[in-house]
Amino acid sequence: MEQGIPLLGEKFPELEVQTTQGRLKLPEYYAGKWFVFFSHPADFTPVCTTEFVAFQKRYNQFKKLGCELIGLSIDQVFSHIKWVEWIKDNLKVEIKFPVIADDTGQVSGRLGLIHPGKGTNTVRAVFIVDPKGVIRAILYYPQELGRNMDEILRMVQGLQISDKNRVAMPAGWPKNELIGEQVIIPPPKDIKNIAQRLKTYQCFDWWFCHKKLTEKKGGKK
């Protein structure tokens, strides 16, 4: 069923999927956890292989944030299994997260993962989903450009810190050119709050205040 790209803030669609680790129901299977759902164009392709290795190399870092990984392409499950086996045998990396076999294209259709100009291959998409099953971030990459997994890790960590502390992250956080690893205080809701903000926080002006967090890493809730 064609649906198109979901919007930020919407619930991740309810799906029952076949994976390399059995049938799963999403987002129910990850209830109470963050998860990164990502699609790749095809098994046994060079860029996708480097991406899977990169995701696996950081899998423990994702898990420390209470976040799981799950991949997808329109290949059949036996292709996924063989490819994962090839990666283990030849690159000495064991892929431990599940990979969805969407050979019917139904899941990709629900999520808008097939670009009309790219044939039947799925695009390089990333959905970051929170413990309530809400889509918090979406990334789309062209086929010729592999993803930056450290950026995806940074996004999960930043979203968790934002939720817990009600703050925003500056560009390049935690290495911003103006305030380093500090975070931005949301704008005031009324005039009365302005003077107190200037006393409480470091500010370039009343609308641009920031502070240092004692907790630098996100984690399980």
C-alpha positions as CSV (number, residue, x, y, z in Angstrom):
1,M,0.0,0.0,0.0
2,E,1.5,3.3,-1.1
3,Q,1.5,6.0,1.6
4,G,4.5,8.2,1.0
5,I,7.0,9.7,3.4
6,P,5.8,10.1,7.0
7,L,6.1,13.4,8.8
8,L,8.2,14.2,11.9
9,G,6.0,13.9,15.0
10,E,3.9,11.1,13.4
11,K,3.7,7.6,14.8
12,F,5.8,5.1,13.0
13,P,3.4,2.9,10.9
14,E,2.3,-0.4,12.4
15,L,4.0,-3.1,10.3
16,E,4.6,-6.8,10.5
17,V,7.9,-7.6,8.9
18,Q,10.0,-10.6,8.0
19,T,13.6,-10.2,9.2
20,T,16.8,-12.2,9.4
21,Q,15.9,-12.7,13.1
22,G,12.3,-13.8,12.4
23,R,8.9,-12.0,12.1
24,L,8.6,-8.8,14.1
25,K,5.9,-6.2,14.7
26,L,7.0,-2.5,14.5
27,P,7.1,-0.3,16.4
28,E,5.7,-2.7,19.0
29,Y,8.9,-4.8,19.1
30,Y,10.9,-1.8,20.3
31,A,8.3,-0.4,22.7
32,G,10.0,1.7,25.4
33,K,13.3,1.9,23.3
34,W,14.6,4.2,20.7
35,F,15.4,2.6,17.4
36,V,17.0,3.6,14.1
37,F,15.2,2.2,11.0
38,F,17.3,2.4,7.9
39,S,16.9,1.3,4.3
40,H,19.7,0.5,1.8
41,P,19.5,0.1,-2.0
42,A,20.6,-3.6,-2.3
43,D,22.5,-6.4,-0.8
44,F,26.0,-7.3,-2.1
45,T,26.7,-3.7,-3.1
46,P,29.9,-1.9,-2.0
47,V,28.5,1.2,-0.4
48,C,25.8,-0.7,1.5
49,T,28.4,-3.2,2.7
50,T,30.5,-0.3,4.2
51,E,27.4,1.1,5.8
52,F,26.5,-2.2,7.5
53,V,30.0,-2.6,8.8
54,A,29.9,1.0,10.1
55,F,26.6,0.5,11.8
56,Q,27.7,-2.8,13.5
57,K,31.0,-1.2,14.6
58,R,28.9,1.4,16.5
59,Y,26.1,-1.0,17.6
60,N,27.2,-1.1,21.2
61,Q,27.3,2.7,21.3
62,F,23.7,2.8,20.1
63,K,22.7,0.2,22.7
64,K,24.3,2.3,25.5
65,L,21.8,5.0,24.5
66,G,19.0,2.5,24.7
67,C,18.7,2.5,20.9
68,E,18.4,-0.5,18.6
69,L,19.1,-0.8,14.8
70,I,17.0,-2.4,12.1
71,G,17.8,-2.4,8.4
72,L,15.7,-3.0,5.2
73,S,15.9,-3.5,1.5
74,I,13.7,-5.1,-1.1
75,D,15.9,-8.2,-1.3
76,Q,14.6,-11.5,-0.1
77,V,15.5,-12.9,3.3
78,F,17.8,-15.6,1.9
79,S,19.8,-12.8,0.2
80,H,20.1,-10.9,3.4
81,I,21.2,-14.0,5.3
82,K,23.8,-14.8,2.6
83,W,25.1,-11.3,2.5
84,V,25.4,-11.0,6.3
85,E,27.2,-14.4,6.2
86,W,29.6,-13.0,3.5
87,I,30.4,-10.0,5.6
88,K,31.2,-12.2,8.6
89,D,33.3,-14.6,6.6
90,N,35.2,-12.0,4.5
91,L,35.3,-8.8,6.6
92,K,35.2,-10.5,10.1
93,V,32.2,-8.4,11.2
94,E,29.1,-10.1,12.6
95,I,25.9,-8.2,11.9
96,K,23.9,-8.6,15.0
97,F,20.9,-6.4,14.3
98,P,17.9,-7.6,12.2
99,V,17.4,-6.8,8.5
100,I,13.9,-6.7,7.0
101,A,13.3,-8.5,3.7
102,D,10.8,-6.3,1.9
103,D,10.7,-8.3,-1.4
104,T,7.1,-7.4,-2.0
105,G,7.8,-3.7,-1.6
106,Q,4.9,-3.2,0.8
107,V,6.9,-1.7,3.7
108,S,8.9,0.5,1.3
109,G,5.7,1.8,-0.2
110,R,4.3,2.6,3.3
111,L,7.4,4.7,4.1
112,G,8.1,6.3,0.8
113,L,11.4,4.5,0.3
114,I,11.4,3.9,-3.4
115,H,12.4,6.8,-5.6
116,P,10.5,6.9,-8.9
117,G,13.7,7.8,-10.8
118,K,15.8,5.0,-9.3
119,G,14.0,1.9,-10.4
120,T,12.9,-0.5,-7.6
121,N,15.9,0.0,-5.3
122,T,15.2,1.5,-1.9
123,V,16.8,4.8,-1.1
124,R,19.2,5.4,1.8
125,A,16.7,6.6,4.4
126,V,17.0,6.8,8.1
127,F,14.1,7.1,10.6
128,I,15.0,7.8,14.3
129,V,12.0,6.7,16.4
130,D,11.6,7.4,20.1
131,P,10.3,5.1,22.9
132,K,6.7,6.1,22.2
133,G,7.0,5.1,18.6
134,V,7.1,8.7,17.3
135,I,9.3,9.6,14.4
136,R,11.8,12.2,15.6
137,A,14.1,12.6,12.6
138,I,14.3,11.6,9.0
139,L,17.4,11.5,6.7
140,Y,17.5,10.8,3.0
141,Y,20.8,10.1,1.2
142,P,21.4,9.6,-2.6
143,Q,22.6,6.1,-3.6
144,E,26.1,7.4,-4.4
145,L,26.8,8.8,-0.9
146,G,27.2,6.5,2.2
147,R,25.8,7.6,5.5
148,N,27.7,9.1,8.4
149,M,26.9,6.9,11.4
150,D,28.5,9.2,13.9
151,E,26.0,11.9,12.9
152,I,23.1,9.4,13.4
153,L,24.6,8.6,16.9
154,R,24.9,12.4,17.6
155,M,21.2,12.9,16.6
156,V,20.0,10.1,18.9
157,Q,22.1,11.5,21.8
158,G,21.0,15.1,21.1
159,L,17.3,14.2,21.0
160,Q,17.6,12.3,24.3
161,I,19.3,15.2,26.0
162,S,16.8,17.7,24.5
163,D,13.8,15.6,25.8
164,K,15.3,15.2,29.3
165,N,16.5,18.8,29.8
166,R,14.1,20.8,27.5
167,V,17.0,22.4,25.6
168,A,18.2,22.8,22.0
169,M,21.5,21.8,20.5
170,P,23.6,24.3,18.5
171,A,25.2,23.6,15.1
172,G,27.8,20.9,15.2
173,W,27.0,20.1,18.9
174,P,29.0,19.2,21.0
175,K,31.7,21.1,19.1
176,N,30.0,24.3,18.3
177,E,32.1,27.3,17.2
178,L,30.3,29.7,19.6
179,I,29.4,27.7,22.7
180,G,31.2,24.4,22.4
181,E,29.4,21.6,24.2
182,Q,26.9,23.9,25.9
183,V,23.2,23.8,25.0
184,I,20.7,26.5,24.1
185,I,17.8,27.6,26.5
186,P,14.4,27.8,24.8
187,P,13.2,31.4,24.2
188,P,11.2,33.2,26.9
189,K,7.4,33.0,27.0
190,D,6.8,36.5,28.3
191,I,8.6,39.8,29.1
192,K,8.8,39.1,32.8
193,N,11.1,36.1,32.2
194,I,13.8,38.2,30.3
195,A,15.6,39.7,33.3
196,Q,15.7,36.4,35.2
197,R,17.2,34.7,32.1
198,L,20.0,37.2,31.9
199,K,20.8,36.5,35.6
200,T,20.6,32.8,35.4
201,Y,22.3,31.9,32.2
202,Q,25.2,32.9,30.0
203,C,23.7,35.1,27.2
204,F,24.7,36.9,24.0
205,D,21.3,38.6,24.4
206,W,18.1,37.7,26.1
207,W,16.9,35.6,23.2
208,F,20.2,33.7,22.9
209,C,21.1,32.1,26.2
210,H,23.0,28.9,26.9
211,K,24.3,26.7,29.7
212,K,26.6,23.8,30.5
213,L,25.0,20.4,31.1
214,T,26.2,18.3,34.0
215,E,25.0,15.3,32.0
216,K,26.7,15.0,28.7
217,K,25.2,11.8,27.4
218,G,21.7,10.6,26.6
219,G,20.6,7.2,27.8
220,K,17.8,4.9,28.7
221,K,14.7,6.5,30.3
